[in-house]
Amino acid sequence: MRNPFSVFRAWQTIGGAAYPALLSGLRALSRDVRLRWLPVEKREDMEATMIKPIMRNELLLGMPSEPATEQDVPIGQDLLDTLAAHADSCVGMAANMIGVRKRIIVFDNDGTPELMFNPEIMHASNRFKTEEGCLSLVGVRPCERFRKIHVAYQDASFVRHERSFSGFTAQIIQHEIDHCNGIVI
């Protein structure tokens, strides 16, 4: 597990004067890493994005999200950045978890982060009961999921796709789509 105070200790070690240069270097590195997930034509237009704080207010999390548009592509990148920052405790996120009510999700698909705009479950099969946790909530809660799902969504270029998922990845996607629908487990 990462030590949250390691960056602060590094800052203390190098002194306050070098901090702006260190921060600038980290931002540049972060931008290079996160832009590889976007299509080339979107990379050129991107402004710097950042890791966002996690929303924990259940009233706001319980509000349904609005459809995403091409202007919301930077939000998708913010979600990828925030998911990467919480990789030790999180496998998926929806935009409302960072305070944005848009239908955008990211998730870990067997080690590869994936981004979906306006995802919808078209078909689901093999219902089962389980318990899930959420970065936005304390503890675990019971819920029902499906072992196999077929999802329609748009990518970062807003091209429509349909794919099937199963197992844990299907469970993650269902959890994040619930967030988009204002369903809090």
Buried (B, 14 or more C-beta within 10 A) or exposed (E): EEEEEEBEEEBEEEEEEEBEEEEEEEEEEBBEEBBEBBEEEBBEEBEEBEBBEBBEEEEBBEEEBBEBEEEBBBBBBBBBBBBBBBEEEBBBBBBBBBEBBBBBBBBBBEEEBBBBBBBBBEEBEEEEEEEBBBBBBEEEEEBEBBBEBBBBBBBBEEEEEEBEBEEBBBBBBBBBBBBBBBBBB
